[in-house]
Amino acid sequence: MSHKIFSLGDNALTIEFGNEISVELNDRVLRLVEVFDKRSFTGFVEFVPAYSSLTIFYDVFTVRKNFPEFSTAFAAVKNSVENALESLEAPQKLDSKAVEIPVCFDRESALDLDSLAVENNLARQEVIEIFLSQTYRVFMLGFLPGFAYLGEVDERIAARRKNSPRLKVPRGSVAIAGKQAGIYPLASPGGWQIIGRTDIELFTPNEAEPTFLQVGDRVKFHSQNL
Amino acid sequence: MSIIVQKEGILSTVQDLGRSGFRSSGINPGGAMDKIAARLINVLLGNNESEAVLEMHFPAPEILFEKDAVFALGGADFGAKLNNKNLENWKSYFAEKRSVLKFTGKNFGNRAYFSVTGGFEIEKWLGSASTNLTAEIGGFRGRHLQKRDRLGFKQKIIDIKQKFNYKIAGSLIPIYNRFPTVRVVAGAEFELLEASSEQFFSRQSFTITQNSNRMGFRLEGAPLELLRNKELVSSAVSFGTIQLLPDGQMIILMADHQTSGGYPRIANVCEIDLPLVAQLGANDKIAFHIISLEEAENLFLQREFELNFLKFGIQIKLHR
């Protein structure tokens, strides 16, 4: 499978496997993370896995000192990535965690559920049923601490972003944008269509692992009646 | 040993060099906007360069020293006075108990830094003392400093050698400017710019708009156009990433940027010139000069060598 490697400024590089939301590409990203988790290079700082790319931040000073045979830290890290890509194992099932998340769909929580149903020519209850029928994968975390990008949402309930974002989306809001779903771990401005709310704490700053969800997790929602 | 805020400033937060290792959880690194200023004043005081500092905007707070302290200022020049005596940046001062530090005017720049010998006593969150204003955690109670807030010092006794006025001289001090040309390396989507836009990018200047803060600076200038519109799925962005928005205008992502984004990445400001950007404010102008990655890395390395040299020199002076 093809890939592109490009710099992200002078202390990071991105390996891009494609430009789409797909389980196959995301699996590749996560397998590359696994390879580096086991065998990192001197000067490695951190990873940022995304839908179809992995970005690696590195310390230029340390990399240059340890890989004097390369003219740039970028070239040294790129070489290390290319070696890792060669040893990337054949697709196998990733060790992922199954997570259950209760969602309340009452009118107070599901701020955009009615309009989303109208827009998609469905009844309110149908939207909920379609949404709950599926298991979602955590493709990446970003935007806010602990905000997980979930996919893929059924075409029938896909939704455009709001024309003007809400100034304050309530914490715990479960929302849809395009074929993505997400949960707001904190109250924040946001333009996604809100279809429900959960009480699960997605961001627990004082724990060693501060986020409830991790990349690769499989998420199943169920309806919670208050 | 502590200082107390007597008058609140507009946005004063505790910062250090940022929180690393948690971008994959959506937690951005944050940290000082002008990292070289924060590092230099810490180095000058004999501190670890990643020691927590106070980042101030204008109007800046009025600070009372509740005990004797040695401190230094760097970055923007807000007309600092200690008991009505004028102070310079990049110089260490001894403040007697009950002295007052005031900032009297915005002479230059937008972010001033304040550090004390030994550092402030700040509980770290995920390895860093930086304030994350979005998550309301880290730094001083996850928020900007308010009247009557008290910041304690880690070091309780001042050594006589620390009381001398040391000053940083030479090439390490950034040459700030309200119209800088900053060096950038091309980004992943630079090639997608139309030929005329490519020229605009490196020949024109762009104005920093009011809509600029610790998350990013919105620029205004001749709109840039892409050869073809490219929809990108979200991927990582960084401090200094220059994104092209759908209206053809650019944004430079700053210290509190989100960890990922989906707009085309035109370029990235080089690490060495980020401090110049960090000191800009509304209506200042910026121009870009594209350099190779190799050149960018070499400039960065050269500065790191000089900084290490300075660190070494100061350690000898303070501990001889």
Interface residues (C-beta under 8 A of the other chain):
Chain A: K4 F6 S7 L8 G9 D10 N11 A12 T14 E16 N19 E20 I21 V45 E46 F47 V48 P49 A50 Y51 S52 S53 T55 F57 V60 F61 R64 S71 T72 A73 F74 M140 L141 G142 F143 L144 P145 G146 F147 Y149 P185 L186 S188 F203 P205 P210 T211 Q214 V215
Chain B: S20 G21 F22 R23 S24 S25 G26 I27 W125 L126 N132 T134 A135 I137 V185 G187 A188 K230 E231 L232 V233 S234 S235 A236 V237 S238 F239 G240 T241 Q258 T259 S260 R265 N268 V269 C270 E271 L293 E294 A296 E297 F300 L301 E304
